[in-house]
């Protein structure tokens, strides 16, 4: 829990700093280079999408992040699509 809080709130967090740069319009690849160290969330997003595809799991929030980070989609339009998508029931049973 502590890692999550620090990642979201601390300016020492590489993920947060990269997110701020991307939100200000910097291309994701450039933001990662600007940080000068591993931005875990950038790489974890691609890994999560790959795994979701293999397992047939829908992950709309991760897909939105992937669209911004790897498909050069506009942050505002991706967020609008995510927040206005059709509501549906989530699967309550485990896939395992």
DSSP file (Angstrom, degrees, kcal/mol; ACC not computed):
  #  RESIDUE AA STRUCTURE BP1 BP2  ACC     N-H-->O    O-->H-N    N-H-->O    O-->H-N    TCO  KAPPA ALPHA  PHI   PSI    X-CA   Y-CA   Z-CA
    1    1 A X     >        0   0    0      0, 0.0     4,-2.3     0, 0.0     5,-0.2   0.000 360.0 360.0 360.0 -39.2    0.0    0.0    0.0
    2    2 A X  H  >  +     0   0    0      1,-0.2     4,-2.6     2,-0.2     5,-0.2   0.897 360.0  52.6 -60.7 -40.6    2.9    2.3    0.8
    3    3 A X  H  > S+     0   0    0      1,-0.2     4,-2.7     2,-0.2    -1,-0.2   0.903 109.1  50.1 -61.6 -41.3    4.3    1.9   -2.7
    4    4 A X  H  > S+     0   0    0      2,-0.2     4,-1.9     1,-0.2    -2,-0.2   0.925 111.4  47.8 -63.3 -44.9    1.0    2.8   -4.3
    5    5 A X  H  X S+     0   0    0     -4,-2.3     4,-1.9     1,-0.2     5,-0.3   0.930 114.4  45.8 -63.3 -45.5    0.7    5.9   -2.2
    6    6 A X  H  X S+     0   0    0     -4,-2.6     4,-2.5     1,-0.2     7,-0.3   0.919 110.7  53.6 -64.0 -42.8    4.2    7.1   -2.9
    7    7 A X  H  < S+     0   0    0     -4,-2.7     9,-0.3     1,-0.2    -1,-0.2   0.870 115.2  41.1 -59.2 -36.8    3.8    6.3   -6.6
    8    8 A X  H  < S+     0   0    0     -4,-1.9    -1,-0.2    -5,-0.2    -2,-0.2   0.776 128.6  24.3 -82.5 -27.2    0.7    8.4   -6.8
    9    9 A X  H  < S+     0   0    0     -4,-1.9     2,-0.3    -5,-0.2    -3,-0.2   0.714  95.6  88.6-116.7 -24.4    1.8   11.4   -4.6
   10   10 A X    ><  -     0   0    0     -4,-2.5     3,-1.5    -5,-0.3     6,-0.2  -0.615  58.6-147.9 -88.3 135.4    5.6   11.8   -4.5
   11   11 A X  T 3  S+     0   0    0     -2,-0.3    -1,-0.1     1,-0.3     6,-0.1   0.551 100.6  68.8 -72.0  -6.0    7.5   13.9   -7.0
   12   12 A X  T 3  S+     0   0    0     -6,-0.1     2,-0.4     4,-0.0    -1,-0.3   0.603  77.0 103.7 -82.1 -12.5   10.3   11.3   -6.4
   13   13 A X    <>  -     0   0    0     -3,-1.5     4,-2.3    -7,-0.3     5,-0.2  -0.568  62.2-155.9 -73.8 123.4    8.1    8.7   -8.2
   14   14 A X  H  > S+     0   0    0     -2,-0.4     4,-2.5     1,-0.2     5,-0.2   0.884  94.8  53.8 -65.4 -38.1    9.3    8.1  -11.7
   15   15 A X  H  > S+     0   0    0      2,-0.2     4,-2.5     1,-0.2    -1,-0.2   0.927 110.4  45.9 -62.4 -44.9    5.8    7.0  -12.7
   16   16 A X  H  > S+     0   0    0     -9,-0.3     4,-2.5    -6,-0.2    -2,-0.2   0.934 112.8  49.2 -65.1 -45.9    4.2   10.1  -11.5
   17   17 A X  H  X S+     0   0    0     -4,-2.3     4,-2.2     1,-0.2    -1,-0.2   0.909 112.4  48.4 -61.4 -41.3    6.8   12.4  -13.1
   18   18 A X  H  X S+     0   0    0     -4,-2.5     4,-2.6     1,-0.2    -1,-0.2   0.917 110.7  51.9 -63.9 -42.3    6.4   10.6  -16.4
   19   19 A X  H  X S+     0   0    0     -4,-2.5     4,-2.6     1,-0.2    -2,-0.2   0.884 108.7  50.1 -61.4 -39.7    2.6   10.9  -16.1
   20   20 A X  H  X S+     0   0    0     -4,-2.5     4,-1.5     2,-0.2    -1,-0.2   0.932 111.5  48.2 -64.4 -45.4    2.8   14.6  -15.5
   21   21 A X  H  <>S+     0   0    0     -4,-2.2     5,-2.4     2,-0.2    -2,-0.2   0.917 113.6  46.9 -61.4 -43.6    5.1   15.1  -18.5
   22   22 A X  H ><5S+     0   0    0     -4,-2.6     3,-1.7     1,-0.2    -1,-0.2   0.910 110.1  53.6 -64.7 -42.1    2.8   13.0  -20.8
   23   23 A X  H 3<5S+     0   0    0     -4,-2.6    -1,-0.2     1,-0.3    -2,-0.2   0.780 104.3  56.2 -62.6 -27.1   -0.2   14.9  -19.4
   24   24 A X  T 3<5S-     0   0    0     -4,-1.5    -1,-0.3    -3,-0.2    -2,-0.2   0.432 130.8 -94.0 -84.8   0.3    1.5   18.1  -20.4
   25   25 A X  T < 5S+     0   0    0     -3,-1.7     2,-0.2     1,-0.3    -3,-0.2   0.431  76.9 141.5 106.7  -0.5    1.8   16.8  -24.0
   26   26 A X      < -     0   0    0     -5,-2.4    -1,-0.3    -6,-0.2    -2,-0.1  -0.557  60.8-105.7 -73.6 136.4    5.3   15.2  -24.1
   27   27 A X     >  -     0   0    0     -2,-0.2     4,-2.3     1,-0.1     3,-0.4  -0.357  29.5-119.9 -58.5 140.7    5.4   12.0  -26.1
   28   28 A X  H  > S+     0   0    0     40,-0.3     4,-2.5     1,-0.2     5,-0.2   0.872 111.5  53.0 -53.0 -43.5    5.6    9.0  -23.8
   29   29 A X  H  > S+     0   0    0      1,-0.2     4,-1.9     2,-0.2    -1,-0.2   0.900 111.5  46.7 -61.0 -39.5    8.9    7.8  -25.2
   30   30 A X  H  > S+     0   0    0     -3,-0.4     4,-2.7     2,-0.2    -1,-0.2   0.885 109.8  53.6 -69.1 -38.8   10.5   11.2  -24.6
   31   31 A X  H  X S+     0   0    0     -4,-2.3     4,-1.9     2,-0.2    -2,-0.2   0.911 108.2  50.0 -61.9 -42.5    9.0   11.4  -21.1
   32   32 A X  H  X S+     0   0    0     -4,-2.5     4,-1.3     1,-0.2     5,-0.5   0.914 112.9  46.5 -62.9 -42.4   10.6    8.0  -20.2
   33   33 A X  H  < S+     0   0    0     -4,-1.9    -2,-0.2     1,-0.2    -1,-0.2   0.896 108.7  56.2 -64.6 -40.0   14.0    9.3  -21.6
   34   34 A X  H  < S+     0   0    0     -4,-2.7    -1,-0.2     1,-0.2    -2,-0.2   0.863 102.5  55.2 -60.7 -37.9   13.6   12.5  -19.7
   35   35 A X  H  < S-     0   0    0     -4,-1.9    -1,-0.2    -5,-0.1    -2,-0.2   0.877  93.6-151.9 -65.6 -37.1   13.1   10.6  -16.4
   36   36 A X     <  +     0   0    0     -4,-1.3     2,-0.3     1,-0.2    -3,-0.1   0.605  64.1  67.8  77.8  11.4   16.5    8.9  -17.0
   37   37 A X  S    S-     0   0    0     -5,-0.5    -1,-0.2   -23,-0.1     2,-0.2  -0.919 100.6 -60.7-149.3 172.8   15.6    5.8  -15.1
   38   38 A X        -     0   0    0     -2,-0.3     2,-0.8    -3,-0.1   -24,-0.1  -0.390  37.9-157.4 -63.9 127.7   13.1    2.9  -15.4
   39   39 A X    >>  -     0   0    0      1,-0.2     3,-1.2    -2,-0.2     4,-1.2  -0.861   9.9-166.4-103.8  93.8    9.5    4.0  -15.4
   40   40 A X  H 3> S+     0   0    0     -2,-0.8     4,-3.0     1,-0.3     5,-0.2   0.843  80.0  57.6 -54.9 -42.3    7.9    0.7  -14.3
   41   41 A X  H 3> S+     0   0    0      1,-0.2     4,-1.7     2,-0.2    -1,-0.3   0.822 100.8  58.1 -61.1 -32.4    4.4    1.6  -15.2
   42   42 A X  H <> S+     0   0    0     -3,-1.2     4,-0.9     2,-0.2    -1,-0.2   0.942 115.5  34.3 -62.4 -48.4    5.3    2.3  -18.9
   43   43 A X  H  X S+     0   0    0     -4,-1.2     4,-1.9     1,-0.2    -2,-0.2   0.848 114.1  58.1 -77.6 -35.3    6.7   -1.2  -19.3
   44   44 A X  H  X S+     0   0    0     -4,-3.0     4,-2.8     1,-0.2    -1,-0.2   0.831 100.0  59.8 -64.7 -31.5    4.1   -2.9  -17.0
   45   45 A X  H  X S+     0   0    0     -4,-1.7     4,-2.1    -5,-0.2    -1,-0.2   0.927 106.6  45.5 -62.9 -44.9    1.3   -1.6  -19.2
   46   46 A X  H  X S+     0   0    0     -4,-0.9     4,-2.1     2,-0.2    -2,-0.2   0.906 114.2  49.0 -64.8 -41.3    2.6   -3.4  -22.3
   47   47 A X  H  X S+     0   0    0     -4,-1.9     4,-2.4     1,-0.2    -2,-0.2   0.910 110.4  50.5 -64.8 -42.4    3.1   -6.6  -20.3
   48   48 A X  H  X S+     0   0    0     -4,-2.8     4,-2.6     1,-0.2    -1,-0.2   0.896 110.4  49.4 -63.4 -40.6   -0.4   -6.4  -18.8
   49   49 A X  H  X S+     0   0    0     -4,-2.1     4,-2.2     2,-0.2    -1,-0.2   0.895 110.6  50.5 -66.2 -39.4   -2.0   -5.9  -22.2
   50   50 A X  H  X S+     0   0    0     -4,-2.1     4,-2.0     2,-0.2    -2,-0.2   0.935 113.4  45.0 -62.8 -46.1   -0.1   -8.9  -23.6
   51   51 A X  H  X S+     0   0    0     -4,-2.4     4,-2.1     2,-0.2    -2,-0.2   0.903 111.1  53.1 -65.6 -41.9   -1.2  -11.1  -20.7
   52   52 A X  H  X>S+     0   0    0     -4,-2.6     5,-2.4     1,-0.2     4,-1.1   0.898 108.9  50.8 -60.1 -40.3   -4.8   -9.9  -20.9
   53   53 A X  H  <5S+     0   0    0     -4,-2.2     3,-0.3     1,-0.2    -1,-0.2   0.911 110.0  48.7 -63.4 -42.9   -4.8  -10.8  -24.6
   54   54 A X  H  <5S+     0   0    0     -4,-2.0    -1,-0.2     1,-0.2    -2,-0.2   0.857 118.4  40.1 -64.6 -35.1   -3.5  -14.3  -24.0
   55   55 A X  H  <5S-     0   0    0     -4,-2.1    -1,-0.2    -5,-0.1    -2,-0.2   0.519 107.9-121.5 -93.6  -6.3   -6.1  -14.8  -21.2
   56   56 A X  T  <5 +     0   0    0     -4,-1.1     2,-0.4    -3,-0.3    -3,-0.2   0.843  59.3 151.7  69.2  33.1   -8.9  -13.2  -23.0
   57   57 A X      < -     0   0    0     -5,-2.4     2,-0.5    -6,-0.2    -1,-0.2  -0.834  42.4-136.1-101.1 132.4   -9.4  -10.7  -20.2
   58   58 A X        +     0   0    0     -2,-0.4     2,-0.3     1,-0.0    -5,-0.0  -0.764  25.0 174.7 -87.8 127.2  -10.9   -7.2  -20.9
   59   59 A X     >  +     0   0    0     -2,-0.5     4,-2.8     1,-0.1     5,-0.2  -0.723   3.2 176.9-132.8  81.9   -9.0   -4.5  -19.1
   60   60 A X  H  > S+     0   0    0     -2,-0.3     4,-2.0     1,-0.2     5,-0.1   0.836  79.7  48.4 -61.7 -36.8  -10.4   -1.1  -20.2
   61   61 A X  H  > S+     0   0    0      2,-0.2     4,-2.2     1,-0.2    -1,-0.2   0.937 115.2  44.7 -69.6 -44.6   -8.3    1.1  -17.9
   62   62 A X  H  > S+     0   0    0      1,-0.2     4,-2.6     2,-0.2    -2,-0.2   0.895 112.2  53.2 -63.8 -39.9   -5.1   -0.7  -18.9
   63   63 A X  H  X S+     0   0    0     -4,-2.8     4,-2.4     2,-0.2    -1,-0.2   0.878 107.8  51.2 -62.8 -37.8   -6.2   -0.6  -22.5
   64   64 A X  H  X S+     0   0    0     -4,-2.0     4,-1.8    -5,-0.2    -2,-0.2   0.927 110.9  47.4 -65.1 -44.4   -6.7    3.2  -22.2
   65   65 A X  H  X S+     0   0    0     -4,-2.2     4,-2.8     1,-0.2     5,-0.2   0.913 111.6  51.6 -61.7 -41.8   -3.2    3.7  -20.7
   66   66 A X  H  X>S+     0   0    0     -4,-2.6     4,-3.3     1,-0.2     5,-0.8   0.908 105.9  54.6 -61.0 -43.2   -1.8    1.5  -23.5
   67   67 A X  H  X5S+     0   0    0     -4,-2.4     6,-2.2     1,-0.2     4,-1.0   0.892 113.6  41.7 -58.8 -40.3   -3.5    3.6  -26.2
   68   68 A X  H  <5S+     0   0    0     -4,-1.8     4,-0.4     4,-0.2   -40,-0.3   0.933 121.6  40.0 -71.5 -46.4   -1.9    6.7  -24.8
   69   69 A X  H  <5S+     0   0    0     -4,-2.8    -2,-0.2    -5,-0.2    -3,-0.2   0.857 132.9  16.5 -74.5 -36.9    1.6    5.2  -24.2
   70   70 A X  H  <5S+     0   0    0     -4,-3.3    -3,-0.2    -5,-0.2    -2,-0.1   0.571 126.1  46.0-118.9 -12.5    2.0    3.0  -27.2
   71   71 A X  S  <<S-     0   0    0     -4,-1.0    -3,-0.1    -5,-0.8    -4,-0.1   0.254  98.1-121.8-116.8  11.5   -0.5    4.1  -29.8
   72   72 A X        +     0   0    0     -4,-0.4    -4,-0.2     1,-0.2     2,-0.2   0.786  52.7 164.3  55.3  32.2    0.0    7.9  -29.6
   73   73 A X        -     0   0    0     -6,-2.2     2,-0.2    -7,-0.1    -1,-0.2  -0.522  45.6-100.2 -79.1 149.4   -3.6    8.5  -28.7
   74   74 A X     >  -     0   0    0     -2,-0.2     4,-2.3     1,-0.1     5,-0.2  -0.501  25.2-136.5 -69.1 131.4   -4.7   11.8  -27.2
   75   75 A X  H  > S+     0   0    0     -2,-0.2     4,-2.6     1,-0.2     5,-0.2   0.915 101.0  49.8 -56.7 -47.9   -5.1   11.6  -23.4
   76   76 A X  H  > S+     0   0    0      1,-0.2     4,-2.3     2,-0.2    -1,-0.2   0.908 112.0  46.1 -63.2 -42.7   -8.3   13.6  -23.3
   77   77 A X  H  > S+     0   0    0      2,-0.2     4,-2.4     1,-0.2    -1,-0.2   0.892 112.8  50.5 -69.3 -37.3  -10.1   11.6  -26.0
   78   78 A X  H  X S+     0   0    0     -4,-2.3     4,-2.4     2,-0.2    -2,-0.2   0.920 112.1  47.6 -64.9 -43.1   -9.0    8.3  -24.5
   79   79 A X  H  X S+     0   0    0     -4,-2.6     4,-2.7    -5,-0.2    -2,-0.2   0.897 110.5  52.1 -65.2 -39.4  -10.3    9.4  -21.1
   80   80 A X  H  X S+     0   0    0     -4,-2.3     4,-1.5    -5,-0.2    -2,-0.2   0.938 111.4  46.8 -61.2 -46.5  -13.6   10.6  -22.6
   81   81 A X  H  X S+     0   0    0     -4,-2.4     4,-0.5     1,-0.2    -2,-0.2   0.910 113.6  49.0 -60.8 -42.8  -14.0    7.2  -24.4
   82   82 A X  H >< S+     0   0    0     -4,-2.4     3,-0.7     1,-0.2    -2,-0.2   0.925 114.2  44.0 -63.7 -45.2  -13.2    5.3  -21.2
   83   83 A X  H 3< S+     0   0    0     -4,-2.7    -1,-0.2     1,-0.2    -2,-0.2   0.684 118.4  43.2 -77.9 -17.5  -15.6    7.3  -19.0
   84   84 A X  H 3< S+     0   0    0     -4,-1.5    -1,-0.2    -5,-0.2    -2,-0.2   0.319  83.6 124.7-109.7   7.9  -18.5    7.3  -21.5
   85   85 A X  S << S-     0   0    0     -3,-0.7     2,-0.1    -4,-0.5    -3,-0.0  -0.252  76.3 -81.6 -65.7 157.8  -18.3    3.6  -22.5
   86   86 A X        -     0   0    0      1,-0.1     2,-0.2     0, 0.0    -1,-0.1  -0.345  47.8-121.1 -62.1 133.6  -21.3    1.5  -22.1
   87   87 A X        +     0   0    0     -3,-0.1     2,-0.3    -2,-0.1    -1,-0.1  -0.487  40.1 166.2 -75.2 146.5  -21.8    0.2  -18.6
   88   88 A X        -     0   0    0     -2,-0.2     2,-0.1     0, 0.0     0, 0.0  -0.978  40.3 -85.6-153.3 163.2  -22.0   -3.5  -18.1
   89   89 A X        -     0   0    0     -2,-0.3     2,-0.2     1,-0.1     3,-0.0  -0.455  41.1-129.7 -70.9 142.7  -21.8   -6.1  -15.4
   90   90 A X        -     0   0    0     -2,-0.1     2,-0.4     1,-0.1    -1,-0.1  -0.597  31.8 -96.7 -86.6 155.4  -18.4   -7.2  -14.3
   91   91 A X        -     0   0    0     -2,-0.2     4,-0.1     1,-0.2    -1,-0.1  -0.602  34.1-168.8 -73.5 125.6  -17.6  -10.9  -14.1
   92   92 A X        +     0   0    0     -2,-0.4     2,-0.3     2,-0.1    -1,-0.2   0.645  61.6  78.5 -92.5 -15.9  -18.0  -11.9  -10.5
   93   93 A X  S    S-     0   0    0      1,-0.1     2,-0.1     2,-0.0    -2,-0.0  -0.643  86.5-107.1 -94.2 153.2  -16.5  -15.4  -10.8
   94   94 A X        -     0   0    0     -2,-0.3    -1,-0.1     1,-0.1    -2,-0.1  -0.454  11.1-142.3 -75.9 148.2  -12.8  -16.0  -10.9
   95   95 A X              0   0    0      1,-0.2    -1,-0.1    -2,-0.1    -2,-0.0   0.505 360.0 360.0 -84.6  -5.5  -11.1  -17.0  -14.1
   96   96 A X              0   0    0      0, 0.0    -1,-0.2     0, 0.0    -2,-0.0   0.437 360.0 360.0 -93.6 360.0   -8.8  -19.4  -12.2
